[in-house]
Amino acid sequence: MDIAALSIALSQSSASQSAGILLTKKALDTAEGNSTQLLKMIEAPHPNLGGTIDVKA
């Protein structure tokens, strides 16, 4: 195989791998942000809910 062609193929492979890693990092950051927002929503329930229990039959 020609050295120039091998060099180009290796460079393209490296660029593709770098792009895949960056995309995965972005997806991970987005998922982390979504989970943080979800946890904040769960931690702050409505203040009037759960204060009393109706035990009438």
N, CA, C and O atoms as a MOPAC input file, in Angstrom:
PM7 MOZYME 1SCF
protein

 N      0.85000 1    -1.17400 1     0.00000 1
 C      0.00000 1     0.00000 1     0.00000 1
 C      0.89400 1     1.23600 1     0.00000 1
 O      1.95200 1     1.25300 1     0.62900 1
 N      0.47200 1     2.22200 1    -0.68400 1
 C      1.19000 1     3.48300 1    -0.77200 1
 C      1.18700 1     4.17200 1     0.59300 1
 O      0.16200 1     4.19900 1     1.27400 1
 N      2.31800 1     4.72200 1     0.98600 1
 C      2.44700 1     5.38300 1     2.29000 1
 C      1.52000 1     6.60000 1     2.37700 1
 O      0.93900 1     6.84800 1     3.43300 1
 N      1.37400 1     7.34400 1     1.31300 1
 C      0.50000 1     8.52100 1     1.31500 1
 C     -0.95800 1     8.11000 1     1.52100 1
 O     -1.68100 1     8.75500 1     2.28000 1
 N     -1.38600 1     7.05500 1     0.85900 1
 C     -2.76600 1     6.57900 1     1.01000 1
 C     -3.00800 1     6.06600 1     2.42700 1
 O     -4.06800 1     6.29300 1     3.01100 1
 N     -2.01100 1     5.37200 1     2.96800 1
 C     -2.11700 1     4.87600 1     4.34100 1
 C     -2.20500 1     6.03100 1     5.32300 1
 O     -2.97200 1     5.97600 1     6.28400 1
 N     -1.43000 1     7.06700 1     5.08800 1
 C     -1.45100 1     8.24200 1     5.95200 1
 C     -2.80700 1     8.94200 1     5.91300 1
 O     -3.32600 1     9.35800 1     6.94900 1
 N     -3.37100 1     9.06700 1     4.72700 1
 C     -4.68300 1     9.70200 1     4.58100 1
 C     -5.75400 1     8.86600 1     5.27200 1
 O     -6.61300 1     9.41200 1     5.96600 1
 N     -5.71300 1     7.56400 1     5.09200 1
 C     -6.69600 1     6.67900 1     5.72300 1
 C     -6.60100 1     6.74800 1     7.24200 1
 O     -7.62100 1     6.77900 1     7.93100 1
 N     -5.38900 1     6.77100 1     7.75800 1
 C     -5.19300 1     6.85800 1     9.20400 1
 C     -5.68600 1     8.19300 1     9.73900 1
 O     -6.27700 1     8.24900 1    10.81800 1
 N     -5.45000 1     9.25900 1     9.00200 1
 C     -5.90900 1    10.58500 1     9.41100 1
 C     -7.42100 1    10.65600 1     9.42800 1
 O     -8.00000 1    11.21200 1    10.36100 1
 N     -8.07600 1    10.10200 1     8.41500 1
 C     -9.53600 1    10.10500 1     8.36600 1
 C    -10.12400 1     9.26300 1     9.49600 1
 O    -11.14200 1     9.62800 1    10.08400 1
 N     -9.49400 1     8.16300 1     9.78900 1
 C     -9.95700 1     7.31100 1    10.87500 1
 C     -9.83400 1     8.03200 1    12.20800 1
 O    -10.72600 1     7.95200 1    13.05200 1
 N     -8.73200 1     8.72900 1    12.39100 1
 C     -8.51800 1     9.47800 1    13.62700 1
 C     -9.53900 1    10.60200 1    13.76400 1
 O    -10.06000 1    10.82900 1    14.85600 1
 N     -9.82900 1    11.30100 1    12.68400 1
 C    -10.81200 1    12.38700 1    12.72000 1
 C    -12.20000 1    11.83500 1    13.01800 1
 O    -12.96000 1    12.43600 1    13.77600 1
 N    -12.52600 1    10.70900 1    12.43300 1
 C    -13.82900 1    10.09000 1    12.67200 1
 C    -13.96000 1     9.65400 1    14.12400 1
 O    -15.01400 1     9.83100 1    14.73600 1
 N    -12.91300 1     9.09600 1    14.66600 1
 C    -12.92600 1     8.66100 1    16.06100 1
 C    -13.05700 1     9.85600 1    16.99000 1
 O    -13.79300 1     9.79300 1    17.97600 1
 N    -12.36100 1    10.93800 1    16.69500 1
 C    -12.44700 1    12.15100 1    17.50800 1
 C    -13.85600 1    12.73000 1    17.47900 1
 O    -14.37200 1    13.17200 1    18.50500 1
 N    -14.46700 1    12.72700 1    16.31800 1
 C    -15.83500 1    13.23000 1    16.20100 1
 C    -16.79700 1    12.35600 1    17.00400 1
 O    -17.70800 1    12.87000 1    17.65400 1
 N    -16.60300 1    11.06600 1    16.96400 1
 C    -17.45500 1    10.15800 1    17.73900 1
 C    -17.30900 1    10.38200 1    19.23100 1
 O    -18.29700 1    10.34100 1    19.96500 1
 N    -16.09900 1    10.61600 1    19.68300 1
 C    -15.84900 1    10.87000 1    21.10000 1
 C    -16.49700 1    12.18100 1    21.52300 1
 O    -17.11200 1    12.25000 1    22.58800 1
 N    -16.36900 1    13.21600 1    20.70900 1
 C    -16.98600 1    14.49800 1    21.03500 1
 C    -18.50400 1    14.38600 1    21.09400 1
 O    -19.13700 1    14.97200 1    21.97200 1
 N    -19.08500 1    13.64300 1    20.17000 1
 C    -20.53700 1    13.45000 1    20.15400 1
 C    -20.98800 1    12.69600 1    21.39700 1
 O    -22.02000 1    13.02700 1    21.98200 1
 N    -20.23300 1    11.69300 1    21.80200 1
 C    -20.56600 1    10.92900 1    23.00000 1
 C    -20.46800 1    11.80400 1    24.24700 1
 O    -21.31800 1    11.71300 1    25.13200 1
 N    -19.44300 1    12.64900 1    24.32600 1
 C    -19.30300 1    13.55900 1    25.46400 1
 C    -20.47300 1    14.52800 1    25.53400 1
 O    -20.97700 1    14.81300 1    26.62000 1
 N    -20.90900 1    15.03800 1    24.38800 1
 C    -22.04000 1    15.96400 1    24.34700 1
 C    -23.31100 1    15.26600 1    24.81600 1
 O    -24.08700 1    15.84900 1    25.57400 1
 N    -23.53500 1    14.04400 1    24.38400 1
 C    -24.70700 1    13.28300 1    24.81200 1
 C    -24.66400 1    13.02200 1    26.31500 1
 O    -25.69300 1    13.09500 1    26.98600 1
 N    -23.49700 1    12.72500 1    26.84000 1
 C    -23.34300 1    12.49300 1    28.27200 1
 C    -23.62800 1    13.75900 1    29.06600 1
 O    -24.29100 1    13.69900 1    30.10200 1
 N    -23.13800 1    14.90600 1    28.60000 1
 C    -23.40300 1    16.17800 1    29.26700 1
 C    -24.89200 1    16.50300 1    29.25600 1
 O    -25.43000 1    16.98500 1    30.25300 1
 N    -25.55100 1    16.24600 1    28.14800 1
 C    -26.98500 1    16.49900 1    28.04200 1
 C    -27.76400 1    15.59700 1    28.99500 1
 O    -28.68500 1    16.05700 1    29.67000 1
 N    -27.40500 1    14.33500 1    29.05200 1
 C    -28.07900 1    13.39100 1    29.95200 1
 C    -27.86200 1    13.78400 1    31.40400 1
 O    -28.77300 1    13.66500 1    32.22400 1
 N    -26.67000 1    14.25000 1    31.72500 1
 C    -26.37900 1    14.67900 1    33.09200 1
 C    -27.22700 1    15.90000 1    33.46600 1
 O    -27.75500 1    15.97600 1    34.57600 1
 N    -27.35400 1    16.83900 1    32.55100 1
 C    -28.17900 1    18.01700 1    32.79900 1
 C    -29.64200 1    17.64800 1    32.97900 1
 O    -30.31800 1    18.18100 1    33.85900 1
 N    -30.13200 1    16.73700 1    32.14600 1
 C    -31.51900 1    16.29600 1    32.26700 1
 C    -31.76900 1    15.59300 1    33.59200 1
 O    -32.80400 1    15.81200 1    34.22000 1
 N    -30.84400 1    14.75800 1    34.02100 1
 C    -31.03000 1    14.04400 1    35.28300 1
 C    -30.97100 1    15.00600 1    36.46700 1
 O    -31.69200 1    14.81900 1    37.44700 1
 N    -30.13100 1    16.02500 1    36.39000 1
 C    -30.05300 1    17.02900 1    37.45400 1
 C    -31.37600 1    17.78600 1    37.56400 1
 O    -31.87100 1    18.02200 1    38.66600 1
 N    -31.94100 1    18.16200 1    36.42900 1
 C    -33.22800 1    18.86200 1    36.44600 1
 C    -34.33900 1    17.96500 1    36.98700 1
 O    -35.20400 1    18.43100 1    37.72800 1
 N    -34.32300 1    16.70400 1    36.62900 1
 C    -35.33200 1    15.76800 1    37.11100 1
 C    -35.23300 1    15.59600 1    38.62000 1
 O    -36.25500 1    15.56000 1    39.30500 1
 N    -34.02400 1    15.49100 1    39.14500 1
 C    -33.84800 1    15.35700 1    40.58600 1
 C    -34.32600 1    16.60200 1    41.32300 1
 O    -34.90400 1    16.49200 1    42.40400 1
 N    -34.09600 1    17.77600 1    40.76000 1
 C    -34.58400 1    19.01100 1    41.37800 1
 C    -36.10500 1    19.03200 1    41.41000 1
 O    -36.69500 1    19.49700 1    42.38500 1
 N    -36.74800 1    18.53700 1    40.36000 1
 C    -38.20700 1    18.49600 1    40.31700 1
 C    -38.75200 1    17.52800 1    41.36500 1
 O    -39.78700 1    17.79500 1    41.97600 1
 N    -38.07100 1    16.41700 1    41.57400 1
 C    -38.51900 1    15.41700 1    42.54200 1
 C    -38.33900 1    15.92300 1    43.97100 1
 O    -39.16700 1    15.63000 1    44.83200 1
 N    -37.27900 1    16.67200 1    44.23500 1
 C    -36.97800 1    17.14600 1    45.58200 1
 C    -37.94300 1    18.23000 1    46.05500 1
 O    -38.10000 1    18.41200 1    47.26200 1
 N    -38.58400 1    18.94100 1    45.16100 1
 C    -39.44400 1    20.05600 1    45.54100 1
 C    -40.91400 1    19.73200 1    45.26000 1
 O    -41.48200 1    20.23100 1    44.28900 1
 N    -41.52900 1    18.90100 1    46.10100 1
 C    -42.93900 1    18.58500 1    45.86500 1
 C    -43.83300 1    19.77000 1    46.22800 1
 O    -43.37200 1    20.76100 1    46.79400 1
 N    -45.08200 1    19.65400 1    45.90200 1
 C    -46.06000 1    20.69300 1    46.23200 1
 C    -46.16300 1    20.79800 1    47.75700 1
 O    -46.30100 1    19.77000 1    48.42000 1
 N    -46.10200 1    22.00000 1    48.33400 1
 C    -46.06500 1    22.14200 1    49.79500 1
 C    -47.34200 1    21.69200 1    50.50100 1
 O    -47.28500 1    21.39300 1    51.69400 1
 N    -48.49200 1    21.62800 1    49.82400 1
 C    -49.73700 1    21.23600 1    50.47200 1
 C    -50.02300 1    19.74100 1    50.35700 1
 O    -50.99400 1    19.26500 1    50.94500 1
 N    -49.23200 1    19.00900 1    49.64000 1
 C    -49.47700 1    17.57900 1    49.46100 1
 C    -48.80700 1    16.77500 1    50.57100 1
 O    -47.66900 1    17.05800 1    50.94700 1
 N    -49.50400 1    15.78400 1    51.08700 1
 C    -48.93200 1    14.87300 1    52.06600 1
 C    -48.95600 1    15.37600 1    53.49000 1
 O    -48.40900 1    14.72500 1    54.38000 1
 N    -49.56900 1    16.50600 1    53.72700 1
 C    -49.60700 1    17.04800 1    55.09400 1
 C    -50.63200 1    16.38600 1    55.98400 1
 O    -50.45800 1    16.33400 1    57.20200 1
 N    -51.70400 1    15.87600 1    55.39200 1
 C    -52.76400 1    15.22800 1    56.17200 1
 C    -53.15500 1    13.91400 1    55.50700 1
 O    -52.94500 1    13.70300 1    54.31300 1
 N    -53.73300 1    13.03500 1    56.33200 1
 C    -54.18900 1    11.74600 1    55.81500 1
 C    -55.67700 1    11.62500 1    56.14100 1
 O    -56.07600 1    11.81400 1    57.28900 1
 N    -56.48700 1    11.31400 1    55.15100 1
 C    -57.92600 1    11.11500 1    55.34900 1
 C    -58.15900 1     9.64800 1    55.70500 1
 O    -57.96700 1     8.76200 1    54.87200 1
 N    -58.57600 1     9.39700 1    56.95500 1
 C    -58.76000 1     8.02300 1    57.39600 1
 C    -60.24100 1     7.67000 1    57.55600 1
 O    -60.56900 1     6.68400 1    58.21500 1
 N    -61.12700 1     8.45400 1    56.96900 1
 C    -62.57100 1     8.15100 1    57.04500 1
 C    -62.87900 1     6.91300 1    56.21300 1
 O    -62.31000 1     6.69600 1    55.14400 1
 N    -63.78600 1     6.12000 1    56.73400 1
 C    -64.14600 1     4.89900 1    56.03300 1
 C    -65.27900 1     5.08700 1    55.06600 1
 O    -65.68900 1     4.13500 1    54.40200 1

